[in-house]
């Protein structure tokens, strides 16, 4: 973990010179988004500071209270902290700019959820996609996120019996990624990106204070589309 934290810190120029609040936000992003833990506690933040060879702020509790209050950068759910949506998006943009990677394309409802002429092995998936398309068009982002997670799981189940026999979406994704012969390497790599779709659905289900928006959906829609095109036929 220490190595991973230091690799993460190294992605930001002069991280050690940043204000404590900015360090907290970026370490929180690592734990909740990069490490897919969804939230981070005060104790876990202290451990992250130690892993990064940074002194734990003496007033960490007060800083967290500020970031959840006047600072408007964190959500607090009984001592478990998560990033405000706009803060997470700002770090997403910062990371893309630092890496030189292009911003993900904005995908409209007609493209993300349009599969005219394709034949689905699981007819229920087609129905769910139509509902997701309607939710996207009416900007019901939370509902769209949940539907995409369900579509992902049912699409994986329809692709392979071994995946269908595996319990849990995370485990299903891992089977699809690691088992040779189920998918091409390109689609296996796409499944790695689709772990974000699981995260999006989990956030909606378990964090009532977090509301999804269009960029959250657009982040996972292209990968989900590629998987669906792989599994369906013309």
Z-matrix of the N, CA and C atoms (Angstrom, degrees):
N
C 1 1.465
C 2 1.530 1 111.31
N 3 1.340 2 116.61 1 -40.55
C 4 1.461 3 120.40 2 -179.93
C 5 1.530 4 110.90 3 -56.52
N 6 1.336 5 116.00 4 -42.75
C 7 1.465 6 120.07 5 -179.84
C 8 1.520 7 110.72 6 -63.11
N 9 1.319 8 116.82 7 -44.85
C 10 1.464 9 121.13 8 -178.81
C 11 1.522 10 111.34 9 -64.33
N 12 1.328 11 116.63 10 -41.25
C 13 1.468 12 119.95 11 179.15
C 14 1.520 13 110.33 12 -63.50
N 15 1.324 14 117.17 13 -42.84
C 16 1.457 15 120.12 14 -179.09
C 17 1.526 16 111.58 15 -69.28
N 18 1.333 17 117.11 16 -33.52
C 19 1.458 18 119.69 17 174.10
C 20 1.525 19 110.31 18 -63.87
N 21 1.334 20 115.39 19 -39.60
C 22 1.460 21 120.62 20 178.17
C 23 1.527 22 110.74 21 -64.62
N 24 1.319 23 116.61 22 -49.25
C 25 1.460 24 121.13 23 179.78
C 26 1.528 25 110.37 24 -58.65
N 27 1.337 26 116.45 25 -37.27
C 28 1.451 27 121.15 26 -178.88
C 29 1.519 28 114.25 27 -65.91
N 30 1.321 29 117.14 28 -14.46
C 31 1.466 30 119.88 29 179.00
C 32 1.522 31 111.80 30 -75.05
N 33 1.338 32 117.05 31 -15.86
C 34 1.464 33 121.49 32 -177.87
C 35 1.529 34 109.77 33 -108.76
N 36 1.333 35 118.07 34 120.22
C 37 1.472 36 120.48 35 178.64
C 38 1.529 37 110.85 36 -58.91
N 39 1.335 38 116.69 37 133.06
C 40 1.468 39 121.88 38 175.24
C 41 1.527 40 112.89 39 56.76
N 42 1.341 41 115.87 40 38.09
C 43 1.468 42 119.54 41 -179.17
C 44 1.522 43 111.08 42 -54.99
N 45 1.343 44 116.53 43 -41.41
C 46 1.460 45 120.37 44 -175.20
C 47 1.528 46 112.24 45 -67.33
N 48 1.331 47 117.21 46 -16.57
C 49 1.459 48 120.55 47 179.03
C 50 1.526 49 112.52 48 -94.21
N 51 1.325 50 117.99 49 -4.70
C 52 1.459 51 121.19 50 -179.30
C 53 1.528 52 110.47 51 -68.47
N 54 1.330 53 118.01 52 153.57
C 55 1.460 54 120.39 53 172.77
C 56 1.529 55 110.32 54 -59.18
N 57 1.323 56 116.02 55 153.02
C 58 1.472 57 120.01 56 -177.72
C 59 1.521 58 112.06 57 -56.30
N 60 1.339 59 117.31 58 -36.96
C 61 1.462 60 119.73 59 -179.44
C 62 1.526 61 111.53 60 -63.39
N 63 1.341 62 116.38 61 -40.04
C 64 1.469 63 119.99 62 179.00
C 65 1.525 64 110.78 63 -69.52
N 66 1.316 65 117.54 64 -35.53
C 67 1.459 66 120.62 65 176.34
C 68 1.525 67 110.05 66 -65.09
N 69 1.326 68 116.73 67 -42.18
C 70 1.469 69 121.11 68 179.20
C 71 1.526 70 110.24 69 -59.31
N 72 1.337 71 115.94 70 -46.19
C 73 1.458 72 120.63 71 -177.64
C 74 1.526 73 110.57 72 -61.75
N 75 1.316 74 117.53 73 -43.90
C 76 1.462 75 120.48 74 -176.87
C 77 1.530 76 112.06 75 -73.25
N 78 1.316 77 117.29 76 -36.09
C 79 1.469 78 119.31 77 174.06
C 80 1.525 79 110.56 78 -69.26
N 81 1.327 80 115.88 79 -34.78
C 82 1.469 81 119.45 80 175.56
C 83 1.512 82 111.53 81 -64.84
N 84 1.332 83 116.58 82 -38.81
C 85 1.467 84 121.40 83 176.93
C 86 1.531 85 109.54 84 -61.76
N 87 1.322 86 116.29 85 -45.26
C 88 1.466 87 119.92 86 179.43
C 89 1.525 88 110.56 87 -56.31
N 90 1.326 89 117.14 88 -47.51
C 91 1.464 90 121.12 89 -174.92
C 92 1.526 91 112.13 90 -70.94
N 93 1.337 92 116.78 91 -42.33
C 94 1.463 93 120.32 92 -172.85
C 95 1.521 94 113.61 93 -87.00
N 96 1.344 95 117.53 94 -32.96
C 97 1.467 96 120.85 95 -175.94
C 98 1.526 97 111.14 96 -105.24
N 99 1.327 98 116.85 97 -58.73
C 100 1.466 99 119.69 98 -178.51
C 101 1.524 100 111.32 99 -62.32
N 102 1.344 101 116.41 100 -43.37
C 103 1.457 102 121.20 101 -177.65
C 104 1.522 103 112.30 102 -92.14
N 105 1.350 104 116.24 103 -1.28
C 106 1.468 105 123.27 104 173.62
C 107 1.530 106 112.68 105 56.44
N 108 1.334 107 116.59 106 44.54
C 109 1.465 108 121.15 107 177.46
C 110 1.533 109 112.24 108 -97.70
N 111 1.339 110 116.94 109 -10.86
C 112 1.458 111 124.96 110 176.53
C 113 1.524 112 113.87 111 75.50
N 114 1.348 113 118.71 112 -35.94
C 115 1.458 114 121.82 113 178.58
C 116 1.517 115 108.76 114 -148.99
N 117 1.330 116 116.00 115 167.74
C 118 1.460 117 120.70 116 -178.94
C 119 1.524 118 108.82 117 -140.09
N 120 1.306 119 117.50 118 140.29
C 121 1.463 120 122.12 119 179.74
C 122 1.522 121 110.60 120 -96.34
N 123 1.330 122 115.94 121 170.54
C 124 1.465 123 120.71 122 177.26
C 125 1.527 124 110.53 123 -61.05
N 126 1.329 125 116.19 124 -41.88
C 127 1.466 126 120.76 125 179.85
C 128 1.525 127 110.60 126 -62.78
N 129 1.324 128 117.03 127 -44.19
C 130 1.460 129 120.95 128 -179.41
C 131 1.527 130 111.14 129 -65.13
N 132 1.334 131 116.96 130 -37.69
C 133 1.465 132 119.55 131 176.59
C 134 1.526 133 110.74 132 -63.36
N 135 1.337 134 116.39 133 -40.39
C 136 1.456 135 119.82 134 176.86
C 137 1.515 136 111.90 135 -59.88
N 138 1.329 137 116.07 136 -40.39
C 139 1.464 138 120.68 137 178.40
C 140 1.521 139 110.67 138 -65.79
N 141 1.332 140 117.44 139 -38.74
C 142 1.462 141 120.99 140 179.66
C 143 1.527 142 110.82 141 -65.02
N 144 1.324 143 116.65 142 -40.40
C 145 1.471 144 119.83 143 175.81
C 146 1.526 145 110.08 144 -59.85
N 147 1.326 146 116.39 145 -42.80
C 148 1.466 147 120.06 146 -179.83
C 149 1.525 148 110.94 147 -64.91
N 150 1.334 149 117.63 148 -42.86
C 151 1.463 150 121.20 149 179.00
C 152 1.532 151 111.07 150 -60.47
N 153 1.354 152 115.81 151 -34.20
C 154 1.467 153 120.75 152 -178.44
C 155 1.527 154 112.08 153 -85.94
N 156 1.339 155 116.76 154 7.66
C 157 1.468 156 121.81 155 -178.72
C 158 1.519 157 111.67 156 58.12
N 159 1.325 158 115.00 157 39.10
C 160 1.456 159 121.97 158 177.10
C 161 1.526 160 109.16 159 -115.40
N 162 1.329 161 118.26 160 143.72
C 163 1.465 162 119.23 161 175.89
C 164 1.522 163 110.20 162 -67.66
N 165 1.309 164 116.44 163 135.47
C 166 1.465 165 120.59 164 176.45
C 167 1.518 166 108.58 165 -67.75
N 168 1.341 167 118.12 166 124.30
C 169 1.468 168 119.36 167 -179.89
C 170 1.528 169 111.47 168 -54.59
N 171 1.324 170 115.98 169 129.99
C 172 1.464 171 119.35 170 -178.96
C 173 1.522 172 111.81 171 -62.75
N 174 1.305 173 115.67 172 -31.27
C 175 1.461 174 121.28 173 -178.99
C 176 1.519 175 111.72 174 -102.64
N 177 1.345 176 117.23 175 34.83
C 178 1.470 177 121.33 176 -175.50
C 179 1.526 178 111.47 177 -54.91
N 180 1.330 179 117.00 178 -44.07
C 181 1.471 180 119.75 179 -178.75
C 182 1.526 181 111.50 180 -60.78
N 183 1.334 182 116.63 181 -40.74
C 184 1.468 183 120.14 182 179.13
C 185 1.520 184 111.19 183 -68.72
N 186 1.332 185 116.20 184 -38.47
C 187 1.460 186 119.52 185 178.06
C 188 1.531 187 111.14 186 -63.75
N 189 1.324 188 116.29 187 -40.27
C 190 1.464 189 120.07 188 178.11
C 191 1.524 190 110.44 189 -65.31
N 192 1.340 191 116.30 190 -40.75
C 193 1.466 192 119.81 191 178.03
C 194 1.524 193 110.28 192 -62.23
N 195 1.332 194 116.32 193 -40.57
C 196 1.469 195 120.31 194 178.13
C 197 1.530 196 110.85 195 -63.97
N 198 1.345 197 116.64 196 -45.29
C 199 1.462 198 120.51 197 -178.14
C 200 1.519 199 112.02 198 -65.41
N 201 1.334 200 116.99 199 -26.59
C 202 1.474 201 121.04 200 177.51
C 203 1.529 202 111.78 201 -86.71
N 204 1.342 203 116.19 202 -15.77
C 205 1.454 204 120.28 203 -178.58
C 206 1.505 205 112.03 204 -108.68
N 207 1.332 206 115.64 205 -104.53
C 208 1.465 207 120.37 206 -176.55
C 209 1.526 208 112.40 207 -62.28
N 210 1.330 209 116.26 208 -31.68
C 211 1.463 210 119.31 209 -179.98
C 212 1.509 211 114.33 210 -69.36
N 213 1.326 212 116.76 211 -24.79
C 214 1.475 213 124.47 212 176.42
C 215 1.527 214 111.74 213 48.37
N 216 1.342 215 116.32 214 53.27
C 217 1.466 216 118.94 215 179.65
C 218 1.528 217 112.50 216 -128.54
N 219 1.334 218 116.62 217 -17.45
C 220 1.461 219 120.80 218 -179.41
C 221 1.517 220 110.76 219 -128.42
N 222 1.330 221 115.56 220 154.43
C 223 1.457 222 123.27 221 168.58
C 224 1.521 223 107.98 222 -104.52
N 225 1.320 224 117.10 223 144.29
C 226 1.470 225 122.36 224 179.08
C 227 1.514 226 109.27 225 -119.77
N 228 1.324 227 116.16 226 117.17
C 229 1.459 228 121.33 227 176.98
C 230 1.526 229 108.48 228 -119.97
N 231 1.339 230 114.93 229 88.96
C 232 1.468 231 121.11 230 179.89
C 233 1.527 232 112.62 231 54.88
N 234 1.328 233 115.57 232 46.41
C 235 1.453 234 119.64 233 177.05
C 236 1.512 235 115.28 234 85.99
N 237 1.327 236 117.31 235 0.93
C 238 1.458 237 122.45 236 174.35
C 239 1.523 238 107.80 237 -106.75
N 240 1.322 239 116.18 238 121.39
C 241 1.459 240 121.13 239 -171.60
C 242 1.528 241 111.54 240 -104.52
N 243 1.328 242 114.93 241 140.92
C 244 1.459 243 121.11 242 175.24
C 245 1.521 244 108.42 243 -137.21
N 246 1.325 245 116.21 244 158.11
C 247 1.459 246 120.72 245 -175.24
C 248 1.519 247 111.44 246 -79.82
N 249 1.335 248 115.51 247 141.42
C 250 1.457 249 120.16 248 169.98
C 251 1.527 250 108.16 249 -60.20
N 252 1.308 251 116.12 250 149.22
C 253 1.462 252 121.19 251 -175.10
C 254 1.524 253 112.30 252 -57.22
N 255 1.338 254 117.61 253 -45.23
C 256 1.465 255 118.88 254 -176.80
C 257 1.525 256 111.53 255 -68.81
N 258 1.338 257 117.46 256 -28.66
C 259 1.467 258 120.78 257 177.02
C 260 1.524 259 109.73 258 -69.00
N 261 1.319 260 115.83 259 -44.50
C 262 1.469 261 120.19 260 178.37
C 263 1.530 262 110.47 261 -60.96
N 264 1.316 263 116.42 262 -41.79
C 265 1.461 264 119.86 263 179.94
C 266 1.527 265 111.14 264 -65.95
N 267 1.336 266 116.49 265 -36.53
C 268 1.465 267 119.68 266 179.18
C 269 1.531 268 111.05 267 -65.10
N 270 1.345 269 116.35 268 -38.78
C 271 1.463 270 119.27 269 178.21
C 272 1.526 271 110.17 270 -71.28
N 273 1.323 272 117.02 271 -37.27
C 274 1.472 273 120.27 272 174.39
C 275 1.530 274 109.66 273 -54.15
N 276 1.325 275 115.59 274 -47.95
C 277 1.467 276 120.81 275 -178.31
C 278 1.523 277 110.38 276 -65.44
N 279 1.333 278 116.66 277 -41.59
C 280 1.465 279 120.69 278 179.67
C 281 1.521 280 111.00 279 -60.77
N 282 1.335 281 116.54 280 -44.11
C 283 1.460 282 120.55 281 -179.74
C 284 1.522 283 111.67 282 -63.74
N 285 1.334 284 116.11 283 -39.96
C 286 1.462 285 120.13 284 179.01
C 287 1.525 286 110.85 285 -65.34
N 288 1.327 287 116.48 286 -39.89
C 289 1.459 288 120.42 287 179.34
C 290 1.530 289 110.88 288 -68.19
N 291 1.336 290 116.73 289 -38.89
C 292 1.460 291 120.49 290 179.60
C 293 1.526 292 111.97 291 -67.15
N 294 1.333 293 115.37 292 -34.14
C 295 1.467 294 119.61 293 -178.48
C 296 1.521 295 112.28 294 -84.25
N 297 1.326 296 115.77 295 -15.20
C 298 1.458 297 119.98 296 -176.80
C 299 1.514 298 113.12 297 78.69
N 300 1.340 299 116.57 298 8.16
C 301 1.472 300 120.71 299 -179.06
C 302 1.525 301 109.63 300 -77.60
N 303 1.337 302 117.72 301 145.24
C 304 1.457 303 119.83 302 177.22
C 305 1.513 304 110.96 303 -69.07
N 306 1.307 305 116.65 304 150.83
C 307 1.457 306 120.85 305 176.28
C 308 1.520 307 109.53 306 -65.57
N 309 1.343 308 117.25 307 145.05
C 310 1.457 309 119.31 308 179.63
C 311 1.517 310 111.24 309 -61.97
N 312 1.314 311 117.86 310 141.96
C 313 1.466 312 119.82 311 -177.76
C 314 1.518 313 111.45 312 -67.24
N 315 1.326 314 114.72 313 146.61
C 316 1.463 315 118.70 314 174.09
C 317 1.521 316 108.37 315 -80.22
N 318 1.307 317 115.36 316 125.59
C 319 1.463 318 119.75 317 -175.67
C 320 1.522 319 108.96 318 -113.77
N 321 1.291 320 116.55 319 122.14
C 322 1.450 321 120.20 320 -179.79
C 323 1.513 322 112.05 321 -79.68
N 324 1.338 323 115.26 322 168.46
C 325 1.461 324 120.76 323 -176.85
C 326 1.530 325 111.84 324 -58.98
N 327 1.333 326 116.06 325 -38.83
C 328 1.466 327 119.13 326 -176.78
C 329 1.520 328 111.33 327 -61.76
N 330 1.334 329 117.59 328 -33.99
C 331 1.455 330 120.64 329 -179.35
C 332 1.528 331 112.07 330 -86.83
N 333 1.327 332 117.00 331 -45.32
C 334 1.459 333 120.67 332 -174.49
C 335 1.521 334 112.62 333 -65.53
N 336 1.323 335 118.08 334 -34.48
C 337 1.460 336 121.06 335 -172.50
C 338 1.529 337 112.98 336 -124.05
N 339 1.311 338 116.61 337 25.03
C 340 1.464 339 120.72 338 179.72
C 341 1.521 340 109.68 339 -107.96
N 342 1.335 341 116.09 340 117.28
C 343 1.464 342 121.38 341 -179.26
C 344 1.533 343 110.17 342 -133.54
N 345 1.310 344 115.22 343 44.12
C 346 1.461 345 119.99 344 -177.67
C 347 1.522 346 110.77 345 -58.49
N 348 1.341 347 116.16 346 133.26
C 349 1.448 348 121.95 347 175.95
C 350 1.518 349 114.90 348 85.63
N 351 1.323 350 118.01 349 -5.01
C 352 1.464 351 120.31 350 -179.67
C 353 1.523 352 110.07 351 -92.25
N 354 1.330 353 115.67 352 146.46
C 355 1.466 354 122.20 353 -176.76
C 356 1.529 355 108.76 354 -104.31
N 357 1.323 356 116.04 355 124.41
C 358 1.460 357 121.96 356 -178.36
C 359 1.519 358 110.83 357 -95.97
N 360 1.318 359 116.16 358 138.04
C 361 1.460 360 120.75 359 174.90
C 362 1.522 361 110.67 360 -69.90
N 363 1.326 362 116.11 361 -33.55
C 364 1.462 363 122.66 362 177.82
C 365 1.521 364 107.45 363 -112.77
N 366 1.342 365 116.95 364 106.56
C 367 1.458 366 120.87 365 -176.05
C 368 1.529 367 112.43 366 -61.64
N 369 1.343 368 116.15 367 -26.76
C 370 1.455 369 120.05 368 179.99
C 371 1.526 370 111.03 369 -64.29
N 372 1.322 371 117.05 370 -31.28
C 373 1.467 372 120.86 371 178.79
C 374 1.525 373 110.12 372 -61.73
N 375 1.306 374 116.67 373 -42.32
C 376 1.464 375 120.85 374 179.97
C 377 1.528 376 110.51 375 -60.89
N 378 1.333 377 116.28 376 -40.68
C 379 1.470 378 121.21 377 178.97
C 380 1.525 379 110.42 378 -65.50
N 381 1.332 380 116.10 379 -43.09
C 382 1.463 381 120.65 380 -179.40
C 383 1.528 382 111.74 381 -65.92
N 384 1.322 383 116.38 382 -37.35
C 385 1.465 384 120.18 383 177.85
C 386 1.523 385 110.73 384 -64.03
N 387 1.307 386 116.87 385 -39.47
C 388 1.463 387 120.21 386 178.15
C 389 1.534 388 110.39 387 -63.49
N 390 1.333 389 116.31 388 -39.80
C 391 1.465 390 119.69 389 177.17
C 392 1.527 391 110.61 390 -65.79
N 393 1.346 392 116.44 391 -39.83
C 394 1.470 393 120.27 392 177.97
C 395 1.527 394 110.28 393 -63.22
N 396 1.340 395 116.14 394 -39.65
C 397 1.472 396 120.40 395 178.41
C 398 1.526 397 110.28 396 -60.49
N 399 1.326 398 117.32 397 -43.41
C 400 1.466 399 121.23 398 179.17
C 401 1.532 400 111.08 399 -64.37
N 402 1.335 401 115.37 400 -41.86
C 403 1.464 402 119.36 401 179.03
C 404 1.522 403 110.87 402 -64.08
N 405 1.335 404 116.97 403 -39.25
C 406 1.469 405 120.93 404 177.77
C 407 1.524 406 109.56 405 -63.31
N 408 1.320 407 116.37 406 -45.80
C 409 1.463 408 120.92 407 -176.40
C 410 1.523 409 111.67 408 -64.26
N 411 1.343 410 117.29 409 -31.25
C 412 1.470 411 121.56 410 -179.16
C 413 1.526 412 111.79 411 -98.19
N 414 1.347 413 115.99 412 6.90
C 415 1.468 414 122.91 413 176.95
C 416 1.529 415 113.02 414 62.19
N 417 1.316 416 116.20 415 35.02
C 418 1.469 417 121.24 416 173.47
C 419 1.529 418 107.07 417 -91.42
N 420 1.311 419 116.15 418 76.08
C 421 1.460 420 121.61 419 -167.95
C 422 1.524 421 113.18 420 -66.24
N 423 1.331 422 118.10 421 -40.04
C 424 1.464 423 119.42 422 -179.94
C 425 1.523 424 111.16 423 -62.07
N 426 1.334 425 116.32 424 -46.51
C 427 1.461 426 120.33 425 178.93
C 428 1.522 427 110.55 426 -62.46
N 429 1.322 428 116.13 427 -38.51
C 430 1.464 429 120.69 428 179.29
C 431 1.524 430 110.12 429 -63.59
N 432 1.326 431 117.10 430 -41.28
C 433 1.462 432 121.17 431 179.43
C 434 1.511 433 112.79 432 -62.65
N 435 1.331 434 116.59 433 -42.29
C 436 1.465 435 120.74 434 178.70
C 437 1.521 436 110.58 435 -65.43
N 438 1.334 437 116.48 436 -43.86
C 439 1.463 438 120.39 437 179.79
C 440 1.534 439 111.24 438 -62.83
N 441 1.309 440 117.52 439 -38.74
C 442 1.465 441 120.64 440 179.55
C 443 1.529 442 110.89 441 -64.53
N 444 1.321 443 116.71 442 -36.96
C 445 1.459 444 119.53 443 178.05
C 446 1.534 445 110.54 444 -65.52
N 447 1.332 446 116.38 445 -41.27
C 448 1.463 447 120.50 446 178.39
C 449 1.527 448 110.48 447 -66.30
N 450 1.336 449 116.28 448 -42.31
C 451 1.466 450 120.66 449 177.77
C 452 1.523 451 110.38 450 -60.09
N 453 1.313 452 116.54 451 -42.69
C 454 1.456 453 120.77 452 179.27
C 455 1.523 454 111.29 453 -59.34
N 456 1.325 455 117.15 454 -48.62
C 457 1.459 456 120.51 455 -177.01
C 458 1.525 457 111.21 456 -64.67
N 459 1.321 458 117.53 457 -44.13
C 460 1.466 459 120.34 458 -178.31
C 461 1.529 460 111.09 459 -69.80
N 462 1.326 461 117.22 460 -33.09
C 463 1.466 462 120.26 461 177.35
C 464 1.524 463 110.29 462 -66.10
N 465 1.322 464 116.63 463 -42.95
C 466 1.463 465 120.54 464 176.78
C 467 1.529 466 110.58 465 -61.63
N 468 1.326 467 116.87 466 -43.27
C 469 1.468 468 120.77 467 179.76
C 470 1.530 469 111.28 468 -61.38
N 471 1.321 470 116.01 469 -37.44
C 472 1.463 471 119.34 470 -178.16
C 473 1.525 472 112.21 471 -74.94
N 474 1.340 473 116.14 472 -15.98
C 475 1.460 474 119.98 473 -176.26
C 476 1.513 475 113.39 474 -82.68
N 477 1.356 476 117.33 475 -30.67
C 478 1.459 477 119.14 476 -171.23
C 479 1.520 478 110.58 477 -159.72
N 480 1.336 479 116.32 478 136.58
C 481 1.464 480 121.39 479 -178.12
C 482 1.532 481 111.79 480 -65.26
N 483 1.327 482 116.97 481 -36.48
C 484 1.463 483 120.12 482 -179.99
C 485 1.527 484 110.98 483 -64.63
N 486 1.315 485 115.92 484 -39.63
C 487 1.468 486 119.57 485 176.93
C 488 1.525 487 110.17 486 -65.48
N 489 1.330 488 116.53 487 -43.34
C 490 1.466 489 120.34 488 -178.30
C 491 1.520 490 111.13 489 -62.35
N 492 1.336 491 117.11 490 -32.72
C 493 1.465 492 120.83 491 -178.86
C 494 1.521 493 112.36 492 -78.93
N 495 1.320 494 117.19 493 -6.72
C 496 1.467 495 121.99 494 -178.44
C 497 1.519 496 109.77 495 -91.45
N 498 1.317 497 116.81 496 135.01
C 499 1.462 498 121.61 497 -178.25
C 500 1.520 499 110.80 498 -89.22
N 501 1.334 500 115.82 499 134.34
C 502 1.453 501 120.87 500 175.13
C 503 1.512 502 112.96 501 92.97
N 504 1.344 503 116.71 502 134.10
C 505 1.459 504 120.82 503 -176.42
C 506 1.525 505 111.71 504 -64.01
N 507 1.324 506 117.31 505 -40.94
C 508 1.465 507 120.03 506 179.47
C 509 1.523 508 110.71 507 -58.96
N 510 1.336 509 115.96 508 -44.85
C 511 1.464 510 120.42 509 179.83
C 512 1.523 511 110.95 510 -66.63
N 513 1.325 512 117.62 511 -37.52
C 514 1.469 513 121.17 512 178.16
C 515 1.528 514 110.38 513 -62.01
N 516 1.330 515 115.95 514 -44.06
C 517 1.460 516 119.97 515 178.01
C 518 1.525 517 110.91 516 -61.22
N 519 1.317 518 116.28 517 -42.22
C 520 1.466 519 119.98 518 -179.41
C 521 1.524 520 111.83 519 -64.21
N 522 1.334 521 116.92 520 -37.82
C 523 1.464 522 120.38 521 176.99
C 524 1.524 523 110.02 522 -63.62
N 525 1.331 524 116.36 523 -45.14
C 526 1.458 525 120.28 524 179.74
C 527 1.519 526 112.77 525 -63.65
N 528 1.336 527 116.31 526 -33.02
C 529 1.458 528 121.10 527 -179.29
C 530 1.521 529 111.51 528 -75.95
N 531 1.332 530 116.53 529 -41.74
C 532 1.468 531 120.20 530 -168.04
C 533 1.531 532 114.78 531 -97.96
N 534 1.326 533 118.45 532 -15.14
C 535 1.459 534 120.80 533 -176.11
C 536 1.525 535 110.32 534 -93.07
N 537 1.307 536 115.77 535 115.97
C 538 1.466 537 120.86 536 -178.72
C 539 1.526 538 110.71 537 -64.80
N 540 1.307 539 116.03 538 141.09
C 541 1.460 540 121.12 539 174.20
C 542 1.513 541 114.85 540 96.23
N 543 1.326 542 118.02 541 -16.58
C 544 1.469 543 119.26 542 179.34
C 545 1.524 544 109.95 543 -76.49
N 546 1.326 545 115.96 544 -49.34
C 547 1.458 546 121.09 545 -179.72
C 548 1.531 547 109.74 546 -132.09
N 549 1.318 548 115.37 547 159.92
C 550 1.463 549 119.53 548 171.75
C 551 1.529 550 108.50 549 -67.15
N 552 1.335 551 116.26 550 164.50
C 553 1.464 552 119.74 551 -179.43
C 554 1.529 553 110.80 552 -62.36
N 555 1.312 554 116.91 553 -34.27
C 556 1.467 555 120.20 554 179.42
C 557 1.518 556 110.95 555 -62.41
N 558 1.334 557 116.12 556 -45.46
C 559 1.462 558 119.55 557 -179.74
C 560 1.523 559 110.22 558 -71.69
N 561 1.332 560 117.93 559 -35.70
C 562 1.464 561 120.33 560 176.18
C 563 1.528 562 110.34 561 -59.41
N 564 1.324 563 116.46 562 -40.50
C 565 1.464 564 120.24 563 176.31
C 566 1.529 565 111.01 564 -66.48
N 567 1.324 566 115.96 565 -35.36
C 568 1.460 567 120.51 566 177.14
C 569 1.525 568 110.98 567 -62.96
N 570 1.342 569 116.26 568 -36.90
C 571 1.469 570 119.93 569 179.74
C 572 1.528 571 111.07 570 -62.37
N 573 1.319 572 116.81 571 -30.79
C 574 1.472 573 119.39 572 177.27
C 575 1.527 574 109.84 573 -62.48
N 576 1.334 575 115.61 574 -39.59
C 577 1.458 576 119.67 575 177.71
C 578 1.529 577 110.96 576 -68.19
N 579 1.328 578 116.23 577 -29.35
C 580 1.460 579 119.82 578 -177.21
C 581 1.526 580 113.11 579 -75.36
N 582 1.322 581 117.57 580 -4.62
C 583 1.468 582 118.85 581 170.19
C 584 1.525 583 109.60 582 -63.19
N 585 1.336 584 116.65 583 -24.42
C 586 1.465 585 120.33 584 174.58
C 587 1.524 586 111.34 585 -66.86
N 588 1.334 587 117.03 586 -31.75
C 589 1.461 588 120.24 587 177.64
C 590 1.518 589 110.39 588 -66.11
N 591 1.336 590 116.27 589 -39.09
C 592 1.463 591 119.91 590 175.58
C 593 1.516 592 109.95 591 -62.68
N 594 1.326 593 116.25 592 -42.99
C 595 1.461 594 120.71 593 -179.42
C 596 1.524 595 110.86 594 -62.70
N 597 1.327 596 116.70 595 -42.54
C 598 1.463 597 120.83 596 179.42
C 599 1.521 598 110.54 597 -59.26
N 600 1.333 599 116.58 598 -46.45
C 601 1.461 600 120.03 599 178.98
C 602 1.514 601 112.15 600 -64.91
N 603 1.336 602 117.16 601 -39.92
C 604 1.463 603 120.99 602 179.87
C 605 1.525 604 111.29 603 -64.67
N 606 1.328 605 116.27 604 -39.78
C 607 1.460 606 120.24 605 179.38
C 608 1.521 607 110.59 606 -60.86
N 609 1.320 608 116.99 607 -45.18
C 610 1.462 609 120.65 608 179.60
C 611 1.528 610 110.56 609 -62.65
N 612 1.348 611 115.99 610 -40.95
C 613 1.460 612 119.91 611 -175.08
C 614 1.518 613 113.25 612 -72.73
N 615 1.333 614 116.97 613 -32.34
C 616 1.464 615 119.44 614 -169.24
C 617 1.518 616 115.28 615 -115.41
N 618 1.344 617 118.14 616 -8.99
C 619 1.460 618 119.78 617 -177.83
C 620 1.529 619 109.12 618 -125.05
N 621 1.324 620 115.50 619 95.29
C 622 1.463 621 119.40 620 -176.46
C 623 1.520 622 112.45 621 -68.49
N 624 1.334 623 117.36 622 -18.82
C 625 1.466 624 120.28 623 -178.57
C 626 1.527 625 112.78 624 -85.85
N 627 1.330 626 116.77 625 -10.38
C 628 1.461 627 120.16 626 -178.06
C 629 1.529 628 109.21 627 -102.11
N 630 1.321 629 115.63 628 128.18
C 631 1.462 630 121.43 629 179.05
C 632 1.521 631 108.18 630 -115.62
N 633 1.314 632 116.34 631 128.90
C 634 1.464 633 120.37 632 178.35
C 635 1.517 634 110.73 633 -74.78
N 636 1.322 635 115.41 634 160.90
C 637 1.456 636 119.68 635 172.73
C 638 1.533 637 108.91 636 -140.45
N 639 1.315 638 116.71 637 -175.53
C 640 1.461 639 121.63 638 -172.94
C 641 1.532 640 113.56 639 -56.10
N 642 1.346 641 119.95 640 -46.12
C 643 1.466 642 118.52 641 -179.60
C 644 1.524 643 113.52 642 -59.86
N 645 1.342 644 117.56 643 -31.76
C 646 1.465 645 119.75 644 178.17
C 647 1.527 646 110.48 645 -63.48
N 648 1.321 647 115.93 646 -41.19
C 649 1.463 648 120.57 647 179.84
C 650 1.525 649 110.53 648 -72.27
N 651 1.336 650 116.40 649 -43.91
C 652 1.468 651 120.45 650 -178.75
C 653 1.530 652 111.98 651 -63.12
N 654 1.333 653 116.65 652 -24.09
C 655 1.455 654 120.40 653 -179.72
C 656 1.528 655 111.61 654 -64.10
N 657 1.327 656 117.09 655 -36.78
C 658 1.468 657 120.24 656 -174.19
C 659 1.528 658 113.53 657 -106.17
N 660 1.344 659 116.99 658 -15.64
C 661 1.468 660 120.09 659 -175.67
C 662 1.526 661 113.89 660 -58.27
N 663 1.342 662 120.63 661 -42.99
C 664 1.475 663 119.55 662 -178.19
C 665 1.527 664 112.91 663 -61.89
N 666 1.336 665 116.94 664 -41.80
C 667 1.469 666 120.06 665 -179.34
C 668 1.525 667 110.92 666 -67.80
N 669 1.323 668 116.78 667 -40.83
C 670 1.463 669 120.02 668 178.34
C 671 1.522 670 109.90 669 -63.26
N 672 1.304 671 116.62 670 -39.01
C 673 1.469 672 120.63 671 179.10
C 674 1.524 673 111.23 672 -61.71
N 675 1.339 674 117.20 673 -43.03
C 676 1.461 675 120.94 674 179.87
C 677 1.528 676 111.63 675 -63.57
N 678 1.326 677 116.37 676 -40.68
C 679 1.467 678 119.68 677 177.80
C 680 1.528 679 110.61 678 -63.22
N 681 1.319 680 117.38 679 -45.49
C 682 1.461 681 121.05 680 -179.09
C 683 1.521 682 110.97 681 -62.07
N 684 1.332 683 117.29 682 -40.43
C 685 1.458 684 120.36 683 178.51
C 686 1.532 685 111.41 684 -66.37
N 687 1.335 686 116.15 685 -31.34
C 688 1.462 687 120.43 686 177.65
C 689 1.522 688 111.37 687 -67.77
N 690 1.347 689 115.96 688 -38.85
C 691 1.469 690 120.77 689 -172.99
C 692 1.520 691 112.04 690 -85.76
N 693 1.341 692 117.91 691 -29.11
C 694 1.455 693 120.55 692 179.99
C 695 1.520 694 111.20 693 -87.31
N 696 1.302 695 115.38 694 168.44
C 697 1.467 696 120.95 695 178.28
C 698 1.532 697 109.15 696 -124.42
N 699 1.334 698 115.24 697 161.89
C 700 1.466 699 120.71 698 179.84
C 701 1.508 700 109.73 699 -94.43
